[in-house]
Amino acid sequence: MAAMRTLHTAPASFIVTPAPHLVSPTPTPRGALPAKAPPAAAATIQSHARPPLSPRVGRRRPCARAASSGAGAVVASVEDAKRDVLIALSQIIDPDFGTDIVSCGFIKDLEISETLEEVSFRVELTTPACPVKDMFEEKANEVVAALPWVKKVNVTMSAQPAQPVYAGDLPEGLKKISNIIAVSSCKGGVGKSTVAVNLAYTLAGMGARVGIFDADVFGPSLPNMVSPVNRLLVVNPESKSILPTEYLGVKLVSFGFAGQGRAIMRGPMVSGVINQLLTTTDWGELDYLVIDMPPGTGDIHLTLCQVAPLTAAVIVTTPQKLAFIDVAKGVRMFSKLKVPCVAVVENMCYFDADEKRYYPFGKGSGTQVVQQFGIPNLFDLPIRPTLSSSGDTGIPEVVSDPQGDVAKIFQNLGVCVVQQCAKIRQQVSTAVSYDRSIRAIRVKVPDSDEEFFLHPATVRRNDRSAQSVDEWTGEQKVQYGDVPEDIEPEEIRPMGNYAVSITWPDGFSQIAPYDQLDMLERLVDVPLPATAAVASS
């Protein structure tokens, strides 16, 4: 049976003893949740979830009285009870990042009954496809019920509304989509559409809200791979937006559903059609939009990457060396566009017969992609008649045989995509932040271990936009003295995977690419921050 080669599995136990820094004797005001945590707790990382939308980066969890851990112990107030509960829940560690779920901001609506016997709270994950959500629910019940004064526990699981990690102006149809995943190969005939469709339905089976966009105008595959009742796209007469069709709860848009079959048109027209189909569709709230990219690295691909804030890409290849050559071009394209490739799927790898495994097309293409470009995960798909025929029957393989070997491989791929997207979102959302306590902008670019600090005035003075630099002469419009030394940013928000938008007190919004920030003069001998970053979101 094929399986993922490098996917990290969750540890056997989620329960640990609360760290010393989580303990504080300071009382909490009545009805309030614990105060913000010190820096060690504030720099939290989340698994399968983006950071909370509010600036609560971390929380201090005051320790309940020592007597509360003894047999027959009681609590004197609601405040003490809440502290006990949060201490208990802080033992539950996110398996991917080693951070407790209280610091991650997952605990909401914590309520204690007047009799101090019943506890209710909500665990709010930021994706309904969290692969360990059932484990979280089980452990949350377990650790709270273990408190000696608790007689009943009510745990509710939920997920945050879909929202992109992007500060720029997005088309209306894309404003409620959390993650956009490109499935690409740059070579035709490798099973890219098969992977895209089965990945989408796997994510839907994990509880996510999912859509599929077939970006191949010349040869759309989606109409043959799914069987929606309504096979024509409809335009809302009032909003003029396109209403996607649906099949088994997954929203679908393809030029093949536009009633015109395959297109015969020139490149600029194709880019316009793709742009219109993607951006004017009323997708609603989606956790994942899977884009089935067309072959090649041309205008359509650049249009998609510029219009849609791609979260990540999944690369599809086959064992042949020729496939590797084309796939390598696609990986380099995504690299230049700052779109991380999170997994490689090597299709048509092998078949099993006579208790042996045969590799008719050789080995190594997928491994070569992983090794040469540092992509973290590799999945092997077998040569399977049912997988091939599912593209003709209109029923994806993971739907027709959800317990089969192929479905298990896609389940692993789905878990990988959820986890990697969460890591990317967390890294992007915390890449650049401002700490008021040391008056410095902290920079830690995704996929880099280096962290450095910049003076806010230095960042503002080095803006290279047309408002600061004359485009024709290169003359600096904003002079050194025009920017006060004590200037502070009002807000820092991510702009996709490559830059941040910094709002200054005068209302100016500066786009600062990571590459540009890396070139600026850095602060040295910066003291350790006394508080969590407060100006990033």
PLY file of the C-alpha trace (Angstrom):
ply
format ascii 1.0
element vertex 537
property float x
property float y
property float z
element edge 536
property int vertex1
property int vertex2
end_header
0.00 0.00 0.00
1.33 3.40 -0.98
1.79 5.98 1.70
3.24 9.38 2.36
6.97 9.29 2.84
7.73 12.30 4.99
4.51 13.36 6.68
5.01 13.86 10.40
2.38 12.16 12.51
0.99 13.46 15.78
2.62 12.36 19.02
0.98 9.66 21.08
0.04 12.01 23.92
-1.38 15.51 23.88
-1.14 16.00 27.64
1.77 17.71 29.38
2.37 19.45 32.67
1.84 23.23 32.40
5.14 25.06 31.91
6.41 27.22 34.80
5.85 30.46 32.88
2.12 29.69 32.74
1.80 30.09 36.52
1.03 33.48 38.05
-0.27 34.44 41.49
-1.83 37.64 40.16
-5.63 37.54 40.52
-7.86 38.14 37.54
-10.71 40.70 37.72
-14.19 39.27 38.03
-15.59 37.92 34.79
-12.36 38.47 32.83
-10.17 35.96 31.06
-6.49 35.81 32.05
-4.20 38.68 31.11
-1.69 38.61 28.27
1.21 36.21 28.54
4.91 37.07 28.77
6.97 36.86 25.57
7.75 33.14 25.87
4.06 32.34 25.81
3.19 35.05 23.33
5.31 33.74 20.48
2.94 30.87 19.85
2.53 28.90 16.66
-0.65 27.15 15.65
-1.38 23.91 13.88
-4.11 23.61 11.27
-5.25 27.08 12.32
-4.32 30.68 11.68
-3.75 33.08 14.57
-6.87 34.65 16.10
-8.22 37.65 14.22
-7.93 39.83 17.30
-4.47 40.92 18.54
-4.54 38.49 21.47
-1.22 36.89 20.68
-0.88 35.03 23.95
-2.38 34.74 27.41
-1.09 34.26 30.92
-2.78 31.48 32.79
-2.75 32.18 36.54
-2.32 29.12 38.67
-5.22 28.03 40.85
-4.63 27.59 44.56
-2.67 24.50 45.53
-5.65 23.19 47.45
-7.66 22.84 44.23
-5.61 19.86 43.13
-6.27 17.83 46.24
-9.02 15.30 46.82
-12.36 16.89 47.63
-10.98 20.38 46.96
-13.37 23.23 46.23
-13.07 26.63 44.58
-14.26 29.80 46.26
-15.22 31.87 43.22
-15.90 31.82 39.50
-12.53 33.50 38.91
-10.70 30.70 40.69
-12.73 28.12 38.78
-11.85 29.70 35.43
-8.19 29.71 36.38
-8.41 26.01 37.24
-10.05 25.24 33.89
-7.52 27.22 31.85
-4.63 25.59 33.68
-6.12 22.18 32.91
-6.69 23.02 29.24
-3.15 24.38 28.90
-1.97 20.78 29.24
-3.38 20.02 25.77
-0.59 20.61 23.29
-0.98 21.20 19.60
0.81 18.21 18.06
2.44 20.09 15.19
3.94 23.04 17.04
4.08 22.06 20.70
1.94 25.01 21.83
-1.02 24.66 24.19
-4.54 25.41 22.95
-5.06 28.24 25.46
-2.09 30.19 24.07
-3.37 29.48 20.57
-6.56 31.33 21.50
-8.81 28.35 20.85
-10.79 28.60 24.12
-13.89 30.79 23.83
-17.04 31.50 25.86
-15.77 29.95 29.09
-18.64 29.82 31.60
-18.89 28.41 35.12
-22.24 27.66 36.74
-23.27 29.48 39.94
-22.92 26.24 41.85
-19.29 25.96 40.65
-19.98 22.44 39.41
-20.63 22.78 35.67
-18.16 24.07 33.03
-19.03 25.14 29.49
-16.68 26.42 26.79
-16.10 26.42 23.06
-12.94 25.26 21.26
-12.73 27.47 18.17
-10.38 26.09 15.54
-9.67 28.14 12.48
-10.44 25.36 10.02
-13.19 22.77 10.31
-10.82 20.32 8.60
-8.48 20.19 11.60
-7.18 16.60 11.55
-7.05 16.31 15.36
-10.27 18.12 16.26
-11.83 14.93 17.70
-8.73 14.38 19.81
-8.91 17.97 21.06
-12.55 17.50 22.06
-11.82 14.23 23.85
-8.84 15.61 25.76
-10.62 18.84 26.66
-13.43 16.83 28.23
-10.93 14.60 29.99
-8.70 17.23 31.60
-11.55 19.46 32.77
-13.61 16.56 34.11
-10.56 15.53 36.14
-10.82 18.69 38.26
-12.18 17.58 41.66
-14.96 20.19 41.81
-16.29 19.61 38.27
-19.39 17.44 37.90
-20.35 18.24 34.29
-18.44 19.46 31.22
-19.99 20.90 28.04
-17.54 21.27 25.15
-18.55 22.73 21.80
-16.28 22.56 18.74
-16.40 25.34 16.13
-14.32 27.09 13.48
-13.67 30.73 12.66
-15.33 32.35 9.64
-13.35 32.04 6.41
-11.04 34.96 5.80
-7.89 35.34 3.68
-4.56 36.39 5.17
-4.26 39.30 2.77
-4.48 43.04 3.29
-4.90 44.14 -0.31
-8.04 44.83 -2.30
-9.45 41.49 -3.37
-12.24 40.88 -5.87
-15.57 40.53 -4.09
-15.82 36.83 -4.87
-12.49 36.01 -3.18
-12.94 37.95 0.07
-14.38 35.02 2.03
-11.93 32.31 0.98
-9.35 31.28 3.57
-6.95 29.23 1.44
-6.44 28.96 -2.32
-4.55 25.84 -3.40
-3.09 25.52 -6.89
-2.73 21.97 -8.24
-0.20 22.18 -11.04
2.08 20.09 -13.20
3.00 22.24 -16.23
2.71 19.02 -18.26
-0.48 17.56 -19.62
-1.63 14.00 -19.05
-0.08 13.41 -15.63
-3.36 13.20 -13.71
-3.44 16.73 -12.38
-7.22 17.06 -12.62
-7.66 13.67 -10.93
-5.53 14.85 -8.02
-7.29 18.22 -7.81
-10.79 16.73 -7.72
-9.97 13.95 -5.26
-8.06 16.35 -3.00
-11.04 18.71 -2.96
-13.51 15.97 -2.01
-11.08 14.68 0.62
-10.96 18.12 2.23
-14.75 18.28 2.08
-14.92 14.89 3.78
-12.74 16.30 6.57
-15.41 18.90 7.26
-14.15 21.85 5.23
-16.13 24.10 2.88
-14.53 23.54 -0.51
-14.73 24.78 -4.08
-13.03 23.66 -7.32
-12.07 26.06 -10.10
-11.17 24.43 -13.42
-8.77 26.92 -14.99
-8.29 24.99 -18.24
-10.36 26.78 -20.88
-8.97 24.82 -23.83
-9.69 21.39 -22.35
-11.83 21.56 -19.20
-11.89 18.23 -17.35
-14.20 18.99 -14.43
-17.52 18.37 -16.26
-16.46 14.75 -16.90
-15.16 14.09 -13.40
-18.21 15.17 -11.39
-21.95 14.74 -11.91
-23.85 17.83 -10.73
-27.56 17.94 -11.38
-27.28 21.45 -12.78
-24.56 21.42 -15.42
-24.83 25.09 -16.40
-23.54 28.13 -14.56
-26.17 30.75 -13.71
-25.69 34.52 -13.44
-27.45 36.37 -10.65
-29.44 39.08 -12.48
-29.14 41.55 -9.60
-25.49 41.22 -8.54
-24.28 40.03 -11.98
-22.19 37.41 -10.17
-21.80 33.82 -11.34
-23.47 31.20 -9.17
-21.35 28.01 -9.02
-22.95 24.65 -9.49
-22.54 22.00 -6.78
-21.93 18.29 -6.46
-21.93 16.54 -3.09
-21.50 19.85 -1.28
-18.48 21.06 -3.27
-18.90 24.23 -5.35
-17.79 23.92 -8.98
-16.87 26.41 -11.71
-15.53 25.45 -15.13
-15.66 26.89 -18.62
-17.17 23.51 -19.51
-20.23 24.50 -17.44
-20.62 27.74 -19.41
-22.45 25.92 -22.18
-19.72 26.42 -24.79
-17.57 23.33 -24.38
-13.92 23.92 -25.20
-12.70 27.35 -26.20
-10.91 28.38 -29.40
-9.40 31.77 -28.64
-6.14 33.64 -28.26
-4.16 34.03 -25.04
-5.31 37.51 -23.92
-8.94 36.48 -24.36
-8.34 33.32 -22.33
-6.81 35.30 -19.48
-9.84 37.57 -19.49
-12.23 34.62 -19.35
-10.29 33.01 -16.50
-10.22 36.28 -14.60
-13.96 36.76 -15.03
-14.87 33.19 -14.06
-12.71 33.25 -10.93
-13.33 36.73 -9.58
-17.01 37.30 -10.41
-18.18 33.96 -9.02
-20.06 34.19 -5.74
-18.07 31.50 -3.92
-19.43 32.41 -0.51
-17.42 31.30 2.53
-14.84 28.65 1.64
-12.08 27.13 3.71
-10.27 25.86 0.60
-10.57 26.72 -3.09
-8.70 24.16 -5.20
-7.59 25.51 -8.59
-6.95 22.91 -11.29
-4.23 24.74 -13.22
-3.82 24.22 -16.98
-0.55 22.85 -18.38
2.31 25.26 -19.02
3.68 28.44 -17.44
2.08 31.11 -19.60
-0.33 34.04 -19.39
-3.09 32.08 -17.64
-0.80 30.99 -14.83
0.54 34.49 -14.28
-2.99 35.88 -14.33
-4.13 33.40 -11.71
-1.14 34.05 -9.48
-1.63 37.82 -9.73
-5.41 37.87 -9.26
-5.77 35.17 -6.60
-3.66 35.23 -3.41
-2.47 31.64 -3.64
-1.73 30.07 -0.29
0.21 27.09 -1.59
0.72 24.75 -4.54
0.60 20.97 -4.92
2.80 19.63 -7.71
1.75 16.57 -9.75
4.26 14.55 -11.74
4.87 11.05 -13.13
8.01 8.88 -12.84
9.41 9.76 -16.29
12.36 12.13 -16.54
10.53 14.16 -19.19
7.81 14.93 -16.64
10.43 16.15 -14.18
11.80 18.65 -16.70
8.39 20.29 -17.16
7.47 20.11 -13.49
10.74 21.82 -12.54
9.69 24.81 -14.67
6.44 25.07 -12.74
8.16 24.86 -9.36
10.53 27.66 -10.37
7.56 29.77 -11.52
5.85 29.38 -8.14
9.12 30.17 -6.40
9.47 33.46 -8.27
5.86 34.32 -7.45
6.45 33.54 -3.75
3.94 30.66 -3.69
5.26 27.79 -1.54
4.98 24.26 -2.93
3.87 22.04 -0.04
3.63 18.57 -1.59
4.53 16.49 -4.62
2.16 13.79 -5.90
3.85 11.22 -8.14
1.03 9.64 -10.14
1.05 6.27 -11.93
4.02 5.10 -9.90
3.48 1.36 -9.59
1.08 -1.55 -9.57
0.94 -4.65 -7.38
0.63 -8.14 -8.87
1.62 -11.61 -7.72
2.53 -10.20 -4.31
5.15 -7.97 -5.94
5.33 -4.25 -6.70
6.24 -3.21 -10.24
7.40 0.21 -11.44
6.76 0.17 -15.22
7.83 3.80 -15.76
10.86 3.72 -13.51
11.46 5.63 -10.29
12.78 8.92 -9.11
10.92 11.84 -10.71
8.97 12.74 -7.57
11.97 12.13 -5.31
14.10 14.32 -7.56
11.59 17.18 -7.31
11.51 16.87 -3.51
15.30 16.74 -3.17
16.14 19.45 -5.68
13.54 21.99 -4.55
13.16 21.09 -0.87
9.44 20.34 -1.02
8.62 18.65 2.29
6.13 15.90 1.36
5.93 13.22 -1.33
2.96 10.97 -2.10
2.89 8.00 -4.48
-0.29 7.09 -6.37
-0.61 3.62 -7.93
-1.73 2.65 -11.41
-5.31 1.73 -10.60
-8.10 1.11 -13.17
-10.74 2.46 -10.77
-8.81 5.71 -10.31
-8.65 6.17 -14.06
-12.27 5.23 -14.69
-13.53 7.58 -11.96
-12.63 10.43 -14.29
-15.19 9.11 -16.77
-17.98 8.03 -14.42
-18.38 11.43 -12.77
-17.77 10.06 -9.27
-14.39 10.79 -7.66
-12.49 7.75 -6.37
-12.47 9.04 -2.77
-16.27 9.21 -2.93
-16.92 5.85 -4.58
-14.42 3.97 -2.39
-13.78 6.07 0.74
-12.06 3.20 2.59
-9.79 2.12 -0.26
-6.03 2.45 -0.54
-6.25 5.43 -2.90
-8.62 7.26 -0.54
-6.16 6.71 2.31
-3.37 8.29 0.27
-5.55 11.29 -0.47
-6.51 11.45 3.20
-2.81 11.79 4.05
-2.45 14.41 1.32
-5.44 16.30 2.72
-3.97 16.29 6.24
-0.68 17.52 4.81
-2.35 20.38 2.91
-4.33 21.46 5.98
-1.24 21.47 8.19
1.04 23.17 5.68
-1.51 25.89 4.87
-1.89 26.59 8.57
1.87 26.89 9.00
2.11 29.24 6.02
-0.72 31.42 7.29
0.82 31.61 10.73
4.26 32.46 9.36
2.84 35.12 7.04
0.62 36.69 9.70
3.53 37.02 12.16
6.38 37.68 9.69
6.44 41.43 10.38
5.17 43.02 13.59
5.75 46.09 15.72
6.68 45.99 19.39
5.89 49.21 21.21
8.00 48.29 24.23
11.22 48.47 22.22
9.93 50.72 19.39
11.16 48.35 16.71
9.71 46.44 13.77
10.41 42.73 14.12
10.98 40.78 10.88
11.10 37.02 10.52
10.48 36.10 6.91
8.71 32.76 6.22
11.08 29.84 5.58
13.91 31.71 7.29
15.34 31.15 10.75
16.81 34.65 10.89
15.04 37.33 12.94
16.03 41.01 12.84
14.72 44.41 13.94
14.27 47.65 12.00
13.71 51.23 13.12
10.23 52.39 11.98
11.61 55.65 10.58
14.11 53.69 8.46
11.30 51.63 6.96
9.15 54.68 6.24
12.03 56.64 4.65
12.88 53.76 2.32
9.47 53.46 0.71
9.97 53.04 -3.05
6.43 53.75 -4.25
5.52 56.58 -6.65
4.35 58.66 -3.68
7.85 58.67 -2.23
10.08 58.45 -5.33
9.65 60.18 -8.71
9.15 57.39 -11.25
10.86 59.30 -14.08
13.84 60.90 -12.38
14.27 58.62 -9.37
14.35 61.72 -7.16
13.34 61.13 -3.56
10.11 63.03 -2.81
10.07 62.20 0.89
13.15 63.74 2.45
14.95 62.43 5.53
13.67 65.19 7.76
10.06 64.70 6.60
9.83 61.51 8.67
10.01 62.04 12.45
12.34 59.79 14.41
9.57 58.73 16.78
7.13 57.63 14.07
5.26 54.41 14.84
3.17 52.23 12.51
-0.54 52.05 13.27
-1.12 48.68 11.63
0.86 45.96 9.86
-0.98 43.43 7.72
0.28 40.71 5.36
0.08 41.07 1.58
0.11 37.44 0.47
3.37 35.54 0.88
5.75 38.28 -0.25
5.09 41.61 1.50
3.25 43.52 4.23
1.08 46.64 4.17
2.13 49.21 6.81
-0.28 51.99 7.74
1.37 55.13 9.15
-0.16 57.92 11.29
-0.44 60.28 8.28
-2.71 57.75 6.55
-0.07 56.56 4.10
-0.20 52.83 3.33
3.24 51.48 2.46
3.74 48.17 0.66
6.97 46.67 2.02
8.20 43.49 0.28
10.21 41.08 2.42
13.14 41.37 0.00
13.23 45.13 0.49
13.05 44.91 4.29
15.95 42.47 4.20
18.14 45.13 2.54
17.54 47.89 5.12
19.87 48.94 7.92
19.16 46.83 10.99
19.05 47.64 14.67
21.71 45.97 16.81
21.77 45.18 20.53
17.99 45.23 20.65
16.65 44.41 24.14
14.28 41.49 24.51
10.66 42.59 23.97
8.75 43.10 27.20
5.34 42.50 25.58
3.86 40.75 22.61
3.76 42.56 19.29
0.75 44.84 19.20
0.54 46.40 15.76
0.27 43.34 13.55
-2.88 41.53 12.56
0 1
1 2
2 3
3 4
4 5
5 6
6 7
7 8
8 9
9 10
10 11
11 12
12 13
13 14
14 15
15 16
16 17
17 18
18 19
19 20
20 21
21 22
22 23
23 24
24 25
25 26
26 27
27 28
28 29
29 30
30 31
31 32
32 33
33 34
34 35
35 36
36 37
37 38
38 39
39 40
40 41
41 42
42 43
43 44
44 45
45 46
46 47
47 48
48 49
49 50
50 51
51 52
52 53
53 54
54 55
55 56
56 57
57 58
58 59
59 60
60 61
61 62
62 63
63 64
64 65
65 66
66 67
67 68
68 69
69 70
70 71
71 72
72 73
73 74
74 75
75 76
76 77
77 78
78 79
79 80
80 81
81 82
82 83
83 84
84 85
85 86
86 87
87 88
88 89
89 90
90 91
91 92
92 93
93 94
94 95
95 96
96 97
97 98
98 99
99 100
100 101
101 102
102 103
103 104
104 105
105 106
106 107
107 108
108 109
109 110
110 111
111 112
112 113
113 114
114 115
115 116
116 117
117 118
118 119
119 120
120 121
121 122
122 123
123 124
124 125
125 126
126 127
127 128
128 129
129 130
130 131
131 132
132 133
133 134
134 135
135 136
136 137
137 138
138 139
139 140
140 141
141 142
142 143
143 144
144 145
145 146
146 147
147 148
148 149
149 150
150 151
151 152
152 153
153 154
154 155
155 156
156 157
157 158
158 159
159 160
160 161
161 162
162 163
163 164
164 165
165 166
166 167
167 168
168 169
169 170
170 171
171 172
172 173
173 174
174 175
175 176
176 177
177 178
178 179
179 180
180 181
181 182
182 183
183 184
184 185
185 186
186 187
187 188
188 189
189 190
190 191
191 192
192 193
193 194
194 195
195 196
196 197
197 198
198 199
199 200
200 201
201 202
202 203
203 204
204 205
205 206
206 207
207 208
208 209
209 210
210 211
211 212
212 213
213 214
214 215
215 216
216 217
217 218
218 219
219 220
220 221
221 222
222 223
223 224
224 225
225 226
226 227
227 228
228 229
229 230
230 231
231 232
232 233
233 234
234 235
235 236
236 237
237 238
238 239
239 240
240 241
241 242
242 243
243 244
244 245
245 246
246 247
247 248
248 249
249 250
250 251
251 252
252 253
253 254
254 255
255 256
256 257
257 258
258 259
259 260
260 261
261 262
262 263
263 264
264 265
265 266
266 267
267 268
268 269
269 270
270 271
271 272
272 273
273 274
274 275
275 276
276 277
277 278
278 279
279 280
280 281
281 282
282 283
283 284
284 285
285 286
286 287
287 288
288 289
289 290
290 291
291 292
292 293
293 294
294 295
295 296
296 297
297 298
298 299
299 300
300 301
301 302
302 303
303 304
304 305
305 306
306 307
307 308
308 309
309 310
310 311
311 312
312 313
313 314
314 315
315 316
316 317
317 318
318 319
319 320
320 321
321 322
322 323
323 324
324 325
325 326
326 327
327 328
328 329
329 330
330 331
331 332
332 333
333 334
334 335
335 336
336 337
337 338
338 339
339 340
340 341
341 342
342 343
343 344
344 345
345 346
346 347
347 348
348 349
349 350
350 351
351 352
352 353
353 354
354 355
355 356
356 357
357 358
358 359
359 360
360 361
361 362
362 363
363 364
364 365
365 366
366 367
367 368
368 369
369 370
370 371
371 372
372 373
373 374
374 375
375 376
376 377
377 378
378 379
379 380
380 381
381 382
382 383
383 384
384 385
385 386
386 387
387 388
388 389
389 390
390 391
391 392
392 393
393 394
394 395
395 396
396 397
397 398
398 399
399 400
400 401
401 402
402 403
403 404
404 405
405 406
406 407
407 408
408 409
409 410
410 411
411 412
412 413
413 414
414 415
415 416
416 417
417 418
418 419
419 420
420 421
421 422
422 423
423 424
424 425
425 426
426 427
427 428
428 429
429 430
430 431
431 432
432 433
433 434
434 435
435 436
436 437
437 438
438 439
439 440
440 441
441 442
442 443
443 444
444 445
445 446
446 447
447 448
448 449
449 450
450 451
451 452
452 453
453 454
454 455
455 456
456 457
457 458
458 459
459 460
460 461
461 462
462 463
463 464
464 465
465 466
466 467
467 468
468 469
469 470
470 471
471 472
472 473
473 474
474 475
475 476
476 477
477 478
478 479
479 480
480 481
481 482
482 483
483 484
484 485
485 486
486 487
487 488
488 489
489 490
490 491
491 492
492 493
493 494
494 495
495 496
496 497
497 498
498 499
499 500
500 501
501 502
502 503
503 504
504 505
505 506
506 507
507 508
508 509
509 510
510 511
511 512
512 513
513 514
514 515
515 516
516 517
517 518
518 519
519 520
520 521
521 522
522 523
523 524
524 525
525 526
526 527
527 528
528 529
529 530
530 531
531 532
532 533
533 534
534 535
535 536
